Amino acid sequence: MTWSEMEPLLEQACWDTLYMVGWSALIAVAGGLPLGVLLVLTDRGGVLRNVVVNKVVGQVVNIARSMPFIILMVALISFTRAIVGTTIGPEAAIVPLAIGAIPFYARLVETSVREVDGGLVEAVQSMGGSTWTVVRKVLLPESLPSLISSATTTIVALIGYSAMAGTVGAGGLGDLAVRYGYLRFETKLMWITVAILAVVIAVIQFAGDLAARGLSHRGRSSVAPRLVLLRGGASRAGKPAPERRAAPAEIETVEPTKVP
């Protein structure tokens, strides 16, 4: 097979892979982020401690994570057909990819959020901050670099899942490698496909690591200003501001009267 014959096949396969991975990654982040935060909030010592909810959600996540992707994809055939109207092609592959990635990312989010200093949460609560304030002002900003790294790991895993989905008619680089590289013995095309996947993964990993490092350096000195803003917000909401203690220089000193 010549390069002129391989080029359109590779181009279409790359777009199909990016399409599947992009949409499934967005859905996974949108679904896994609140699920992971909920696992932290409802755990022992959490802001919304609820052992029953935590155990139920945790078991559902564990069961979904333990299922091999190829089995999950076959088990969701009826559900996929009901959602997108077909079971083949990139659109059909997005459904099992997203469902398989949501619990995966949720556990990574849980691990990232647990690393946040509990003293910051207690400080916000002592200032009258609600649960939403704790999540929005402390948990998510402080764990953002780790969340970016977790999202990068999830995207890399989705690329591998998409290659597996290509073996059952989802399209993409996996389908191209199997149909031409394996079934038609086009070894050259198969190795080109492997090289493209390696480059894509390397670029995504580099971009994710760069973003995580940048956010980590920028967020090191942002805790104190954030707490000051929270304190100011609590004062504006009608809560009494803490009394200001006079500095030692402001305290009047009275010299003792000398007795003749």
C-alpha positions, 0 to 999 in steps of 0.5 A, spaced: 500 500 500 502 506 497 502 513 502 497 516 497 492 510 499 494 510 506 493 518 507 486 518 507 485 512 511 490 515 516 486 522 516 479 519 517 482 514 523 485 520 526 479 524 526 474 519 528 479 517 534 479 525 536 472 525 536 471 519 540 476 521 545 474 528 546 466 527 547 467 522 552 473 525 556 468 531 557 462 527 559 467 523 564 469 530 567 462 532 567 460 526 571 466 524 575 468 530 578 461 531 582 461 524 583 468 524 586 467 530 590 460 527 593 464 521 595 469 525 599 463 530 602 459 524 605 465 520 608 467 520 615 469 526 617 466 530 611 462 536 611 456 532 609 457 525 612 452 520 610 455 513 611 449 510 607 450 514 601 458 513 601 457 506 601 452 505 595 456 510 591 462 507 592 460 500 591 457 502 584 463 506 582 467 499 584 463 495 580 463 499 574 471 500 574 472 492 575 468 491 569 473 490 563 471 495 557 470 490 552 465 486 556 462 493 558 461 495 551 457 489 549 453 489 555 451 496 553 449 495 546 441 496 547 442 502 551 447 505 546 442 503 540 437 507 544 441 513 545 444 514 539 440 509 534 446 505 532 451 500 535 457 502 530 461 508 528 464 513 533 458 516 535 456 509 538 463 508 541 462 515 545 456 512 550 460 506 553 467 510 553 464 515 557 460 510 562 467 506 563 471 513 564 466 516 569 467 511 575 475 511 573 475 519 573 471 519 580 476 515 584 482 519 581 478 526 583 476 523 590 484 521 591 485 528 589 480 532 593 482 528 599 489 531 599 486 538 601 488 540 608 483 539 612 485 546 616 482 550 610 475 547 610 475 548 618 477 555 617 472 556 611 466 553 616 468 557 622 467 563 617 460 561 616 461 558 609 456 553 606 458 546 603 458 549 596 463 555 598 467 549 601 467 546 595 468 552 590 473 556 594 477 550 597 476 543 595 476 545 587 481 550 587 486 547 592 486 540 588 486 543 581 493 541 579 492 534 581 485 534 578 488 536 571 493 530 572 487 526 573 484 528 567 490 527 563 491 520 565 483 519 564 484 521 556 490 517 555 486 511 558 480 513 553 485 513 547 487 506 549 479 504 550 478 507 543 483 503 540 479 497 543 472 499 541 475 500 534 475 492 534 468 492 534 466 497 529 467 503 532 472 506 527 478 510 529 486 508 529 484 501 532 480 499 527 485 501 522 490 497 525 486 491 526 483 491 519 489 493 515 495 491 519 492 485 522 487 482 517 491 484 511 498 484 513 499 491 512 505 491 517 507 498 515 500 501 516 500 498 522 506 501 525 505 508 522 498 507 526 502 505 533 507 511 532 501 516 531 498 513 537 504 514 541 505 521 539 498 523 540 499 520 547 506 524 548 503 531 546 497 530 551 501 528 557 506 533 556 500 538 555 497 536 562 503 536 566 505 543 563 498 545 565 498 542 572 505 545 574 503 552 572 497 551 576 501 548 582 506 554 582 501 559 581 496 556 587 501 556 592 500 563 595 493 564 593 490 560 600 491 567 604 488 572 600 482 567 598 481 566 606 481 574 607 476 574 601 471 569 605 472 573 611 470 580 608 464 576 604 462 574 611 462 581 614 458 583 608 453 578 609 451 581 616 456 577 620 460 581 626 467 582 624 473 579 629 475 585 634 481 588 632 486 588 638 490 594 639 497 594 637 502 595 643 504 602 641 497 604 641 496 602 648 497 608 653 501 607 659 501 611 665 507 612 669 506 611 677 506 617 681 512 618 685 510 619 693 515 624 696 
